[in-house]
Amino acid sequence: MFAIAAIPLIGAIGAAIDYAHAATVRTQLLAAADAASLGSVRKSSAAMTAATSMSSDGPIAAGATEATKLFNSEIVGAKGYTLNSVTATVTKTGTNITSKVDFSAQVPMSFMGLFGFSNVTIGGSSTAANNMPLFIDFYLLLDNTPSMGVGATTADITTMVNNTSDQCAFACHDLSNSNNYYNLAKSLGVTTRIDVLRTATQQLMDTATTTRAYSNQFRMAIYTFGAAADKAGLTRIQSLTSNLTTAKTSAAAIDLMTVPYQNYADDTDTNLPGVLSDMKDEIPKPGDGTTSSKPLKYLFFVSDGVGDRVNGSPGCGRPVTNGSDPQTGKSYARCQEPLDPSWCDAIKNNGAKIAVLYTTYLPLPTNAWYNSWISPFADQISTNMQSCASPGLYFEVGPNQGISEAMNALFQKAVAMARLTK
């Protein structure tokens, strides 16, 4: 009876050993398939590169070839089976790339051969997917008007206030006076907000360089409100370029707007609606970001959110003061007001996203002008700036906070959100 029972017992043990070996081989081949499917949809893969030039959805031959090569490289030197087939398919659907790797193999049986089973067929499949890195054009609109000459930190502000007869926190760049507050700030080692913004813009180019998957994935254009008050208006510092090294070099030219003399044009140097209207014409209708010829469009708007312009069209949302130019005697109806979110709508309605970095307009209680004309609407500034921004793309940076860190974070958030919405 024992001899009779031993035969199926030995067969069961042998089957267990054979199938354990087959399961081990299948696990190894599944690991190879996983590596192949994942590797063929990584950012730098042949599939991703090929997909950027495809005008429609469909299979990606280069991706399938790469996946097959990756699979074969993973099983070099492996023994104990015969590979029947490996089939890889990589497909583009919208902004999504999907890779599937199927395999089949024969594993020889040792013990089960005694019972007429010389081998067993095993197979498996692995699928991986990834979003395509999207092409994005960034247009940087940087407020460089005289108010951006305020000290960058509370310590810088205190230094300026303590070293000016009128306790002024602004490093005004008055070309008629070599002893202007701009030069004073330089001599005192004071860092102004425009200095920080210049550095932050240059560092943003470094962030974009390390983030991009392709050399032309991100393009940058840089604008200010004008180098000089007598020629104020949207001014291009750098035209749209994928050469981020060039853009970084160009950003070094970002500086505080100069004024010919104190109170030039009654200080009406910040025409927010005019600049935003001109900016709209600079930004073409965006694409879906899937190819370099159809990039998404983002406006990066950095400002303290306070306008100071000649009253006109659109009308002023606050009481207007009547003043004049001290040299020409020309009269001005001066409009000082917070940014109106409706001025941003035309850009957003054309399909572009607006990312807003609000550099907090600092309260200046020692300044009579601030107390009379800015303080009454100070609580509206941040609210209006946030309303200008597209959902989720708003940051506020106060004194002693990092503008560079905020710009980089805003950039990364914009890139991440672009992927999620596709």
Kinemage of the C-alpha trace (Angstrom):
@kinemage 1
@onewidth
@group {chain A} dominant
@subgroup {mainchain}
@vectorlist {calphas} color= white
{ca met a 1} P 0.000 0.000 0.000
{ca phe a 2} L 2.861 2.380 0.804
{ca ala a 3} L 4.515 1.674 -2.551
{ca ile a 4} L 1.248 2.338 -4.348
{ca ala a 5} L 0.683 5.616 -2.384
{ca ala a 6} L 4.277 6.755 -2.950
{ca ile a 7} L 3.813 7.081 -6.706
{ca pro a 8} L 1.221 9.935 -6.643
{ca leu a 9} L 2.967 11.487 -3.636
{ca ile a 10} L 6.260 11.681 -5.496
{ca gly a 11} L 4.388 12.991 -8.542
{ca ala a 12} L 2.747 15.723 -6.460
{ca ile a 13} L 6.064 16.778 -4.970
{ca gly a 14} L 7.681 16.798 -8.402
{ca ala a 15} L 4.827 18.850 -9.862
{ca ala a 16} L 5.174 21.367 -7.052
{ca ile a 17} L 8.892 21.739 -7.718
{ca asp a 18} L 8.382 22.109 -11.469
{ca tyr a 19} L 5.605 24.650 -11.128
{ca ala a 20} L 7.552 26.596 -8.508
{ca his a 21} L 10.376 26.863 -11.026
{ca ala a 22} L 7.910 27.968 -13.729
{ca ala a 23} L 6.463 30.591 -11.368
{ca thr a 24} L 9.977 31.904 -10.628
{ca val a 25} L 10.747 32.223 -14.327
{ca arg a 26} L 7.439 34.016 -14.942
{ca thr a 27} L 8.218 36.476 -12.141
{ca gln a 28} L 11.585 37.233 -13.739
{ca leu a 29} L 10.016 37.792 -17.155
{ca leu a 30} L 7.267 39.970 -15.660
{ca ala a 31} L 9.965 42.130 -14.048
{ca ala a 32} L 11.600 42.489 -17.467
{ca ala a 33} L 8.250 43.406 -19.019
{ca asp a 34} L 7.651 46.001 -16.288
{ca ala a 35} L 11.057 47.558 -16.901
{ca ala a 36} L 10.380 47.653 -20.639
{ca ser a 37} L 6.913 49.181 -20.434
{ca leu a 38} L 7.962 51.776 -17.850
{ca gly a 39} L 11.211 52.606 -19.618
{ca ser a 40} L 9.490 53.179 -22.945
{ca val a 41} L 7.227 55.900 -21.518
{ca arg a 42} L 9.808 57.801 -19.507
{ca lys a 43} L 10.261 61.479 -20.354
{ca ser a 44} L 13.431 60.948 -22.389
{ca ser a 45} L 12.190 57.849 -24.226
{ca ala a 46} L 12.034 57.446 -28.001
{ca ala a 47} L 8.252 57.226 -27.716
{ca met a 48} L 7.982 60.617 -26.037
{ca thr a 49} L 10.279 62.198 -28.588
{ca ala a 50} L 8.372 60.686 -31.513
{ca ala a 51} L 4.983 61.617 -30.038
{ca thr a 52} L 5.832 65.323 -30.065
{ca ser a 53} L 5.946 65.303 -33.875
{ca met a 54} L 2.723 63.311 -34.340
{ca ser a 55} L -0.236 65.326 -35.594
{ca ser a 56} L -2.759 62.675 -34.528
{ca asp a 57} L -3.165 59.713 -32.204
{ca gly a 58} L -1.866 56.263 -33.096
{ca pro a 59} L 0.872 53.668 -32.588
{ca ile a 60} L 4.473 54.750 -32.065
{ca ala a 61} L 6.835 52.370 -33.858
{ca ala a 62} L 9.966 53.825 -32.272
{ca gly a 63} L 8.479 53.268 -28.842
{ca ala a 64} L 7.625 49.640 -29.576
{ca thr a 65} L 11.160 49.005 -30.824
{ca glu a 66} L 12.626 50.599 -27.718
{ca ala a 67} L 10.354 48.571 -25.402
{ca thr a 68} L 11.382 45.313 -27.109
{ca lys a 69} L 15.061 46.188 -26.780
{ca leu a 70} L 14.593 47.035 -23.110
{ca phe a 71} L 12.872 43.704 -22.483
{ca asn a 72} L 15.603 41.744 -24.239
{ca ser a 73} L 18.328 43.601 -22.351
{ca glu a 74} L 16.698 42.632 -19.049
{ca ile a 75} L 16.779 38.893 -19.827
{ca val a 76} L 20.320 38.639 -21.160
{ca gly a 77} L 21.962 35.582 -19.603
{ca ala a 78} L 18.736 34.215 -18.125
{ca lys a 79} L 18.332 30.423 -18.361
{ca gly a 80} L 15.747 27.731 -17.723
{ca tyr a 81} L 13.204 28.654 -20.383
{ca thr a 82} L 12.697 29.238 -24.091
{ca leu a 83} L 11.178 32.555 -25.112
{ca asn a 84} L 8.407 32.061 -27.619
{ca ser a 85} L 7.509 35.678 -28.302
{ca val a 86} L 7.583 39.219 -27.009
{ca thr a 87} L 5.237 41.844 -28.418
{ca ala a 88} L 5.392 45.542 -27.552
{ca thr a 89} L 2.859 48.206 -28.533
{ca val a 90} L 3.197 51.891 -27.683
{ca thr a 91} L 0.319 54.211 -28.462
{ca lys a 92} L -0.362 57.945 -28.265
{ca thr a 93} L -3.861 58.986 -27.222
{ca gly a 94} L -4.200 62.707 -26.705
{ca thr a 95} L -1.419 63.669 -24.306
{ca asn a 96} L -1.141 60.144 -22.915
{ca ile a 97} L 1.435 57.535 -23.970
{ca thr a 98} L 0.623 53.902 -23.164
{ca ser a 99} L 3.075 51.017 -23.482
{ca lys a 100} L 2.089 47.339 -23.311
{ca val a 101} L 4.548 44.447 -23.363
{ca asp a 102} L 3.291 40.824 -23.766
{ca phe a 103} L 5.481 37.734 -23.583
{ca ser a 104} L 5.162 33.953 -23.869
{ca ala a 105} L 7.745 31.287 -22.948
{ca gln a 106} L 8.164 27.538 -22.518
{ca val a 107} L 9.611 26.197 -19.262
{ca pro a 108} L 10.881 22.550 -19.339
{ca met a 109} L 9.523 20.171 -16.695
{ca ser a 110} L 11.794 17.806 -14.819
{ca phe a 111} L 9.623 15.578 -12.695
{ca met a 112} L 6.450 16.070 -14.711
{ca gly a 113} L 8.245 14.711 -17.758
{ca leu a 114} L 7.809 11.282 -16.222
{ca phe a 115} L 4.086 11.766 -16.576
{ca gly a 116} L 4.130 13.011 -20.160
{ca phe a 117} L 4.399 16.778 -19.495
{ca ser a 118} L 7.700 17.861 -21.026
{ca asn a 119} L 7.128 21.640 -20.628
{ca val a 120} L 4.634 24.274 -19.528
{ca thr a 121} L 3.711 27.508 -21.296
{ca ile a 122} L 3.840 30.713 -19.269
{ca gly a 123} L 2.932 34.242 -20.294
{ca gly a 124} L 2.302 37.673 -18.931
{ca ser a 125} L 1.706 41.316 -19.726
{ca ser a 126} L 2.771 44.699 -18.358
{ca thr a 127} L 1.211 48.079 -19.116
{ca ala a 128} L 2.519 51.525 -18.217
{ca ala a 129} L 1.329 55.003 -19.083
{ca asn a 130} L 2.638 58.526 -18.767
{ca asn a 131} L 1.541 62.014 -19.733
{ca met a 132} L 3.556 63.687 -22.442
{ca pro a 133} L 5.655 66.646 -21.286
{ca leu a 134} L 3.689 69.577 -22.677
{ca phe a 135} L 5.152 72.489 -24.610
{ca ile a 136} L 4.544 75.804 -22.871
{ca asp a 137} L 5.323 79.413 -23.762
{ca phe a 138} L 5.819 81.696 -20.758
{ca tyr a 139} L 5.422 85.458 -21.077
{ca leu a 140} L 6.886 87.300 -18.085
{ca leu a 141} L 5.357 90.722 -17.422
{ca leu a 142} L 7.431 92.379 -14.718
{ca asp a 143} L 6.406 95.590 -13.006
{ca asn a 144} L 9.516 97.790 -12.857
{ca thr a 145} L 7.774 101.097 -12.121
{ca pro a 146} L 9.108 103.413 -9.386
{ca ser a 147} L 7.108 101.698 -6.624
{ca met a 148} L 9.242 98.578 -7.208
{ca gly a 149} L 12.174 100.604 -5.909
{ca val a 150} L 10.974 100.048 -2.356
{ca gly a 151} L 13.338 98.204 -0.030
{ca ala a 152} L 13.139 94.447 -0.414
{ca thr a 153} L 12.931 93.746 3.310
{ca thr a 154} L 11.780 95.635 6.381
{ca ala a 155} L 15.446 96.189 7.232
{ca asp a 156} L 16.082 97.723 3.795
{ca ile a 157} L 13.023 99.955 4.183
{ca thr a 158} L 14.189 101.101 7.610
{ca thr a 159} L 17.638 101.901 6.230
{ca met a 160} L 16.172 104.086 3.485
{ca val a 161} L 13.750 105.852 5.843
{ca asn a 162} L 16.539 106.586 8.322
{ca asn a 163} L 18.834 108.023 5.643
{ca thr a 164} L 16.426 110.297 3.746
{ca ser a 165} L 15.267 113.695 4.895
{ca asp a 166} L 11.658 112.973 3.913
{ca gln a 167} L 11.764 109.417 5.327
{ca cys a 168} L 11.250 107.908 1.894
{ca ala a 169} L 11.401 104.114 1.482
{ca phe a 170} L 11.649 104.283 -2.318
{ca ala a 171} L 14.925 104.316 -4.247
{ca cys a 172} L 13.610 106.640 -6.956
{ca his a 173} L 15.810 106.750 -10.059
{ca asp a 174} L 15.733 110.489 -10.786
{ca leu a 175} L 18.113 111.204 -13.669
{ca ser a 176} L 18.246 114.930 -12.940
{ca asn a 177} L 19.949 114.380 -9.597
{ca ser a 178} L 23.144 112.370 -9.186
{ca asn a 179} L 22.353 112.178 -5.466
{ca asn a 180} L 19.032 110.472 -6.160
{ca tyr a 181} L 17.685 107.803 -3.843
{ca tyr a 182} L 18.490 105.055 -6.344
{ca asn a 183} L 22.197 105.823 -6.043
{ca leu a 184} L 21.798 106.307 -2.296
{ca ala a 185} L 20.346 102.805 -1.970
{ca lys a 186} L 23.300 101.399 -3.895
{ca ser a 187} L 25.797 103.194 -1.659
{ca leu a 188} L 24.011 102.012 1.490
{ca gly a 189} L 23.933 98.426 0.289
{ca val a 190} L 20.145 98.433 0.269
{ca thr a 191} L 18.499 95.703 -1.815
{ca thr a 192} L 15.364 96.898 -3.543
{ca arg a 193} L 12.455 94.847 -4.762
{ca ile a 194} L 13.501 95.282 -8.400
{ca asp a 195} L 16.934 93.845 -7.535
{ca val a 196} L 15.314 90.724 -6.105
{ca leu a 197} L 12.984 90.432 -9.090
{ca arg a 198} L 15.905 90.587 -11.520
{ca thr a 199} L 17.711 87.776 -9.716
{ca ala a 200} L 14.520 85.723 -9.386
{ca thr a 201} L 13.874 85.967 -13.123
{ca gln a 202} L 17.364 84.723 -13.903
{ca gln a 203} L 16.999 81.839 -11.472
{ca leu a 204} L 13.668 80.939 -13.062
{ca met a 205} L 15.522 80.222 -16.298
{ca asp a 206} L 17.719 77.748 -14.420
{ca thr a 207} L 14.641 76.044 -12.975
{ca ala a 208} L 13.052 75.765 -16.413
{ca thr a 209} L 16.276 74.322 -17.830
{ca thr a 210} L 16.463 71.546 -15.247
{ca thr a 211} L 12.720 70.810 -15.491
{ca arg a 212} L 12.318 70.499 -19.255
{ca ala a 213} L 12.268 67.108 -20.979
{ca tyr a 214} L 13.186 68.560 -24.404
{ca ser a 215} L 15.461 71.445 -25.265
{ca asn a 216} L 12.555 73.359 -26.811
{ca gln a 217} L 9.819 72.369 -24.348
{ca phe a 218} L 9.696 75.785 -22.668
{ca arg a 219} L 10.040 79.171 -24.321
{ca met a 220} L 10.374 82.433 -22.422
{ca ala a 221} L 9.654 86.066 -23.247
{ca ile a 222} L 10.345 88.948 -20.854
{ca tyr a 223} L 8.592 92.329 -20.697
{ca thr a 224} L 8.639 95.351 -18.394
{ca phe a 225} L 6.625 98.549 -18.159
{ca gly a 226} L 9.449 100.520 -19.790
{ca ala a 227} L 13.003 101.552 -19.046
{ca ala a 228} L 12.129 105.241 -18.720
{ca ala a 229} L 9.004 107.079 -17.602
{ca asp a 230} L 9.044 109.360 -20.634
{ca lys a 231} L 8.837 106.252 -22.842
{ca ala a 232} L 6.662 104.142 -20.571
{ca gly a 233} L 4.691 101.269 -22.064
{ca leu a 234} L 5.012 97.571 -22.655
{ca thr a 235} L 8.687 96.946 -23.421
{ca arg a 236} L 10.163 93.677 -24.625
{ca ile a 237} L 13.385 92.692 -22.853
{ca gln a 238} L 13.571 89.283 -24.513
{ca ser a 239} L 11.508 87.983 -27.410
{ca leu a 240} L 10.084 84.468 -27.145
{ca thr a 241} L 12.963 81.990 -27.159
{ca ser a 242} L 13.700 78.392 -26.206
{ca asn a 243} L 17.317 79.397 -25.515
{ca leu a 244} L 16.973 79.820 -21.765
{ca thr a 245} L 20.618 80.789 -21.397
{ca thr a 246} L 19.983 83.764 -23.661
{ca ala a 247} L 16.840 84.633 -21.704
{ca lys a 248} L 18.801 84.531 -18.456
{ca thr a 249} L 21.408 86.892 -19.886
{ca ser a 250} L 18.713 89.278 -21.132
{ca ala a 251} L 17.077 89.307 -17.696
{ca ala a 252} L 20.138 91.100 -16.339
{ca ala a 253} L 18.779 94.246 -18.043
{ca ile a 254} L 15.713 94.350 -15.763
{ca asp a 255} L 15.981 97.533 -13.725
{ca leu a 256} L 13.926 100.239 -12.112
{ca met a 257} L 12.168 102.662 -14.440
{ca thr a 258} L 13.983 105.991 -14.566
{ca val a 259} L 12.260 109.390 -14.325
{ca pro a 260} L 13.666 112.533 -16.011
{ca tyr a 261} L 13.097 114.555 -12.841
{ca gln a 262} L 11.111 114.431 -9.646
{ca asn a 263} L 7.309 114.316 -10.137
{ca tyr a 264} L 7.648 113.965 -13.892
{ca ala a 265} L 4.160 113.852 -15.454
{ca asp a 266} L 2.742 114.082 -11.931
{ca asp a 267} L 4.153 110.552 -11.273
{ca thr a 268} L 1.666 108.845 -13.599
{ca asp a 269} L 4.069 106.020 -14.497
{ca thr a 270} L 2.051 102.807 -13.961
{ca asn a 271} L -0.609 102.284 -16.597
{ca leu a 272} L -1.811 98.798 -15.673
{ca pro a 273} L -4.787 98.599 -18.060
{ca gly a 274} L -2.718 99.889 -20.973
{ca val a 275} L 0.141 97.450 -20.421
{ca leu a 276} L -2.189 94.475 -19.950
{ca ser a 277} L -4.096 95.400 -23.085
{ca asp a 278} L -0.857 95.525 -25.080
{ca met a 279} L 0.236 92.264 -23.478
{ca lys a 280} L -2.891 90.568 -24.813
{ca asp a 281} L -1.768 91.366 -28.352
{ca glu a 282} L 1.625 89.742 -27.663
{ca ile a 283} L 0.130 86.371 -26.736
{ca pro a 284} L -1.324 84.335 -29.631
{ca lys a 285} L -4.144 81.890 -29.051
{ca pro a 286} L -2.675 78.790 -27.369
{ca gly a 287} L -2.703 75.200 -28.583
{ca asp a 288} L -3.049 72.023 -26.547
{ca gly a 289} L 0.662 71.760 -25.748
{ca thr a 290} L 1.190 68.395 -27.448
{ca thr a 291} L 3.706 69.693 -30.010
{ca ser a 292} L 6.143 72.581 -30.249
{ca ser a 293} L 3.897 74.187 -32.885
{ca lys a 294} L 0.894 74.112 -30.533
{ca pro a 295} L 2.208 75.309 -27.163
{ca leu a 296} L 0.136 76.266 -24.157
{ca lys a 297} L 0.412 79.945 -23.196
{ca tyr a 298} L 1.027 81.317 -19.695
{ca leu a 299} L 1.406 84.917 -18.600
{ca phe a 300} L 3.538 85.383 -15.481
{ca phe a 301} L 2.494 88.732 -14.042
{ca val a 302} L 4.623 90.126 -11.203
{ca ser a 303} L 3.468 93.381 -9.664
{ca asp a 304} L 2.531 95.198 -6.472
{ca gly a 305} L -0.923 95.694 -7.975
{ca val a 306} L -1.250 99.489 -7.722
{ca gly a 307} L -1.841 101.578 -10.799
{ca asp a 308} L -0.892 105.237 -11.191
{ca arg a 309} L -1.900 106.673 -14.564
{ca val a 310} L -3.484 109.568 -16.359
{ca asn a 311} L -7.240 109.187 -16.097
{ca gly a 312} L -8.774 108.124 -19.381
{ca ser a 313} L -10.226 104.963 -20.816
{ca pro a 314} L -11.044 102.937 -18.843
{ca gly a 315} L -12.215 105.383 -16.255
{ca cys a 316} L -10.679 105.576 -12.823
{ca gly a 317} L -12.174 103.458 -10.078
{ca arg a 318} L -11.036 105.867 -7.352
{ca pro a 319} L -11.148 109.628 -6.748
{ca val a 320} L -8.932 111.502 -9.184
{ca thr a 321} L -6.388 114.111 -8.123
{ca asn a 322} L -5.563 117.100 -10.289
{ca gly a 323} L -1.897 117.921 -10.537
{ca ser a 324} L 0.741 119.108 -12.972
{ca asp a 325} L 4.247 118.468 -14.220
{ca pro a 326} L 6.659 120.711 -12.244
{ca gln a 327} L 8.693 121.649 -15.334
{ca thr a 328} L 6.235 121.723 -18.210
{ca gly a 329} L 3.251 122.894 -16.176
{ca lys a 330} L 1.045 120.410 -18.031
{ca ser a 331} L -2.033 119.431 -16.049
{ca tyr a 332} L -2.825 115.819 -15.216
{ca ala a 333} L -5.887 114.080 -13.851
{ca arg a 334} L -4.064 111.456 -11.801
{ca cys a 335} L -5.712 108.080 -11.227
{ca gln a 336} L -4.340 105.917 -8.400
{ca glu a 337} L -6.189 102.622 -7.996
{ca pro a 338} L -5.820 98.893 -7.427
{ca leu a 339} L -5.674 96.613 -10.444
{ca asp a 340} L -9.128 95.872 -11.845
{ca pro a 341} L -9.435 92.080 -12.471
{ca ser a 342} L -11.494 92.751 -15.603
{ca trp a 343} L -8.317 94.018 -17.291
{ca cys a 344} L -7.015 90.423 -17.175
{ca asp a 345} L -10.135 88.878 -18.703
{ca ala a 346} L -9.252 89.470 -22.360
{ca ile a 347} L -6.046 87.449 -21.958
{ca lys a 348} L -7.802 84.594 -20.168
{ca asn a 349} L -10.724 84.627 -22.581
{ca asn a 350} L -8.256 84.042 -25.428
{ca gly a 351} L -7.186 80.778 -23.779
{ca ala a 352} L -4.014 81.796 -21.953
{ca lys a 353} L -3.540 81.201 -18.228
{ca ile a 354} L -2.384 83.981 -15.924
{ca ala a 355} L -0.053 83.215 -13.031
{ca val a 356} L 0.145 86.153 -10.629
{ca leu a 357} L 2.933 86.847 -8.177
{ca tyr a 358} L 1.744 89.699 -5.988
{ca thr a 359} L 4.607 91.488 -4.275
{ca thr a 360} L 2.780 92.944 -1.295
{ca tyr a 361} L 2.348 96.680 -1.522
{ca leu a 362} L 3.901 97.589 1.800
{ca pro a 363} L 2.135 100.036 4.106
{ca leu a 364} L 4.180 103.208 4.556
{ca pro a 365} L 2.697 105.003 7.564
{ca thr a 366} L 5.422 107.666 7.513
{ca asn a 367} L 4.527 108.638 3.941
{ca ala a 368} L 1.776 111.254 3.605
{ca trp a 369} L 1.057 110.324 -0.020
{ca tyr a 370} L 0.485 106.688 0.945
{ca asn a 371} L -1.815 107.622 3.812
{ca ser a 372} L -3.950 109.886 1.619
{ca trp a 373} L -4.216 107.946 -1.617
{ca ile a 374} L -3.213 104.292 -1.216
{ca ser a 375} L -4.282 103.377 2.282
{ca pro a 376} L -8.040 103.818 1.543
{ca phe a 377} L -7.985 100.915 -0.933
{ca ala a 378} L -5.043 98.908 0.435
{ca asp a 379} L -7.275 96.029 1.518
{ca gln a 380} L -8.498 95.545 -2.080
{ca ile a 381} L -5.086 95.131 -3.717
{ca ser a 382} L -4.402 91.482 -2.897
{ca thr a 383} L -8.030 90.472 -3.522
{ca asn a 384} L -7.997 92.011 -6.988
{ca met a 385} L -4.635 90.513 -7.875
{ca gln a 386} L -5.880 87.074 -6.910
{ca ser a 387} L -8.979 87.559 -9.059
{ca cys a 388} L -6.729 88.386 -12.008
{ca ala a 389} L -4.988 85.018 -11.690
{ca ser a 390} L -6.269 81.785 -13.194
{ca pro a 391} L -7.488 79.351 -10.505
{ca gly a 392} L -4.647 77.960 -8.429
{ca leu a 393} L -1.984 80.228 -9.934
{ca tyr a 394} L -1.603 82.966 -7.332
{ca phe a 395} L 1.172 83.694 -4.862
{ca glu a 396} L 1.739 86.635 -2.550
{ca val a 397} L 5.206 87.505 -1.340
{ca gly a 398} L 5.660 89.986 1.467
{ca pro a 399} L 8.825 91.556 2.910
{ca asn a 400} L 11.531 89.117 3.987
{ca gln a 401} L 10.019 86.374 1.799
{ca gly a 402} L 11.701 84.820 -1.222
{ca ile a 403} L 10.508 86.132 -4.579
{ca ser a 404} L 12.786 83.661 -6.335
{ca glu a 405} L 11.357 80.701 -4.424
{ca ala a 406} L 7.824 81.905 -5.139
{ca met a 407} L 8.487 82.293 -8.873
{ca asn a 408} L 9.999 78.820 -9.078
{ca ala a 409} L 7.090 77.322 -7.136
{ca leu a 410} L 4.610 79.110 -9.381
{ca phe a 411} L 6.414 77.773 -12.450
{ca gln a 412} L 6.373 74.188 -11.171
{ca lys a 413} L 2.710 74.506 -10.254
{ca ala a 414} L 1.851 75.832 -13.706
{ca val a 415} L 3.643 72.898 -15.377
{ca ala a 416} L 1.961 70.367 -13.084
{ca met a 417} L -1.487 71.880 -13.574
{ca ala a 418} L -1.020 71.891 -17.344
{ca arg a 419} L -0.536 68.123 -17.270
{ca leu a 420} L -3.486 67.506 -14.977
{ca thr a 421} L -5.912 69.433 -17.159
{ca lys a 422} L -5.014 67.482 -20.308
